[in-house]
């Protein structure tokens, strides 16, 4: 099981690094940043900003495995808490929940590739804000973002088909672990991960409100 988790972690890390690299080199995010700030700052200030980003570029790659580990750990904690409150007889270890959460991460990696494909072949004329605000197969894509309050953007982005797919991957993984009724696993996942997701969205909304 440890080898399987390590393999999944390595694959997720490589995929995430690849997406990040392609966005920088193919989508040319640096050019978008320059164009975005060119109207607000002097050329020297913009160049300082870009040089600072390049200086710390390695850090963006370095924290990718930490982000994956942290996100998967939080989801695994939610699932284990759900199991505790449902008083299930199965004695499962944390690493088993963690492995289920890792499987869900592949859905999020797929989001990155779909987003890359979208800006490479479909919407080829884009801005930095387009990159930041677009989320594949999301409800927010049907709305005029310019008319939305900033604190509403993240929760509306969260209403998407990939989030649903992520949820059902967790349900399937828990079902395989417990070997119980599928709908029982659905109920546990909804109560545990669903609650955690709502708390997280609420936290992001609160922080956005306070920073805007």
C-alpha positions in Angstrom: 0.0 0.0 0.0 2.9 2.4 0.8 4.5 1.7 -2.6 1.1 2.4 -4.3 0.7 5.7 -2.5 4.3 6.7 -3.2 3.7 5.9 -6.9 0.5 8.0 -7.0 2.3 10.8 -5.2 5.1 10.8 -7.7 2.7 10.7 -10.7 0.7 13.5 -9.3 3.8 15.6 -8.6 5.2 15.1 -12.1 1.8 15.8 -13.7 1.3 19.0 -11.6 4.9 20.2 -12.4 4.3 19.6 -16.1 1.0 21.6 -16.1 2.7 24.5 -14.2 5.7 24.5 -16.6 3.4 24.4 -19.7 1.3 27.3 -18.4 4.5 29.3 -17.9 6.1 28.4 -21.2 3.2 27.8 -23.6 0.5 30.1 -22.2 3.3 32.6 -21.4 1.9 33.8 -18.1 4.8 36.2 -17.6 3.6 38.2 -20.7 0.1 38.3 -19.3 1.3 39.5 -16.0 3.3 42.2 -17.7 0.3 43.3 -19.8 -1.9 43.4 -16.8 0.3 45.5 -14.6 1.7 47.7 -17.5 -1.4 49.9 -17.2 -1.1 50.3 -13.5 2.6 50.5 -12.7 5.7 52.0 -14.3 7.9 49.8 -16.5 10.6 49.6 -13.8 8.0 48.4 -11.2 6.6 45.8 -13.5 10.1 44.5 -14.3 10.9 44.4 -10.6 7.7 42.4 -10.1 8.6 39.9 -12.8 12.2 39.5 -11.7 10.9 38.8 -8.2 8.6 36.1 -9.6 11.5 34.5 -11.5 13.7 34.6 -8.4 11.1 32.6 -6.5 9.9 30.5 -9.3 11.6 27.4 -7.8 9.5 27.8 -4.7 6.3 27.4 -6.8 7.5 24.0 -7.9 8.9 23.0 -4.5 5.5 23.5 -2.7 3.6 21.4 -5.2 4.1 18.1 -3.3 3.4 19.9 -0.1 0.1 21.2 -1.4 -0.9 17.7 -2.7 0.1 16.2 0.7 -1.8 18.8 2.7 -4.9 18.7 0.6 -5.0 14.9 0.6 -4.4 14.8 4.3 -7.2 17.2 5.0 -9.6 15.1 2.9 -8.4 11.9 4.6 -9.0 13.5 8.0 -12.6 14.5 6.9 -13.3 10.9 5.9 -11.8 9.4 9.1 -13.9 11.8 11.2 -17.0 10.7 9.2 -16.2 7.1 9.9 -15.8 7.9 13.6 -19.2 9.6 13.9 -20.9 6.8 11.9 -19.5 4.4 14.5 -18.5 1.9 11.8 -17.0 -1.4 13.0 -14.2 -1.3 10.3 -10.9 -0.4 11.9 -9.2 1.5 9.1 -5.9 3.3 9.3 -5.3 6.9 8.2 -3.1 5.9 5.3 -6.0 4.0 3.8 -8.1 7.1 3.8 -5.1 9.0 2.5 -4.8 6.7 -0.5 -8.5 7.3 -1.4 -7.9 11.0 -1.2 -4.8 10.6 -3.5 -7.0 9.0 -6.1 -9.3 12.1 -6.0 -6.2 14.3 -6.8 -6.0 12.8 -10.3 -9.4 14.5 -11.0 -7.8 17.9 -10.0 -4.8 17.2 -12.3 -7.2 16.6 -15.1 -8.7 20.0 -14.5 -5.3 21.5 -15.2 -4.9 19.7 -18.5 -8.4 20.6 -19.6 -7.8 24.3 -18.7 -4.5 24.2 -20.7 -6.3 22.7 -23.7 -9.0 25.3 -23.5 -6.6 28.2 -23.7 -4.4 26.6 -26.3 -7.0 25.6 -28.8 -10.4 27.2 -27.9 -10.0 30.6 -26.3 -6.7 31.7 -27.8 -7.2 35.4 -27.1 -7.1 35.7 -23.3 -5.9 37.9 -20.4 -4.4 37.1 -17.0 -7.9 37.5 -15.5 -9.3 34.9 -17.9 -6.6 32.4 -16.8 -7.3 33.1 -13.1 -11.1 33.1 -13.2 -11.9 30.3 -15.8 -12.7 26.9 -14.3 -13.5 24.0 -16.7 -17.1 22.8 -16.8 -18.1 25.2 -14.0 -21.4 27.1 -13.5 -19.4 30.4 -13.3 -18.6 30.1 -17.0 -22.3 30.9 -17.8 -22.1 34.2 -15.8 -20.7 37.6 -16.4 -17.8 37.6 -13.9 -17.4 41.4 -14.2 -20.8 41.8 -12.5 -20.0 39.5 -9.6 -18.6 40.4 -6.2 -15.1 39.0 -5.7 -16.1 36.8 -2.7 -18.7 35.0 -4.9 -16.2 33.9 -7.5 -14.7 30.9 -5.7 -17.9 29.3 -4.5 -19.4 29.6 -8.0 -16.2 28.1 -9.4 -16.7 25.2 -7.0 -20.0 24.3 -8.7 -18.5 22.2 -11.5 -18.6 18.7 -12.9 -15.0 18.0 -11.8 -16.0 18.6 -8.2 -18.8 16.1 -8.6 -16.4 13.6 -10.2 -14.0 14.1 -7.3 -16.8 13.4 -4.8 -17.7 10.2 -6.5 -14.1 9.0 -6.6 -14.1 9.4 -2.8 -17.3 7.5 -2.6 -16.0 4.7 -4.7 -12.7 4.5 -2.8 -14.6 4.4 0.6 -17.0 1.8 -0.8 -14.0 -0.4 -1.8 -12.4 0.0 1.7 -15.6 -0.7 3.7 -17.1 -3.3 1.3 -20.5 -2.1 2.4 -23.6 -0.7 0.7 -22.6 1.9 -1.9 -25.2 4.4 -0.6 -23.8 4.1 2.9 -20.4 5.2 1.5 -22.1 8.0 -0.4 -23.8 9.2 2.9 -20.5 9.1 4.9 -18.6 11.0 2.2 -21.4 13.6 1.8 -21.5 14.2 5.6 -17.7 14.3 6.1 -16.1 15.6 2.9 -19.2 17.7 2.1 -19.0 19.4 5.5 -15.3 20.0 5.1 -15.8 21.5 1.6 -18.5 23.9 2.9 -16.3 25.1 5.7 -13.4 25.6 3.3 -15.5 27.6 0.9 -16.8 29.7 3.8 -13.3 30.4 4.9 -12.2 31.5 1.4 -15.2 33.8 1.1 -14.5 35.3 4.5 -10.8 35.9 3.6 -11.8 37.4 0.2 -14.2 39.8 1.9 -11.6 41.0 4.4 -8.9 41.4 1.7 -11.1 43.2 -0.8 
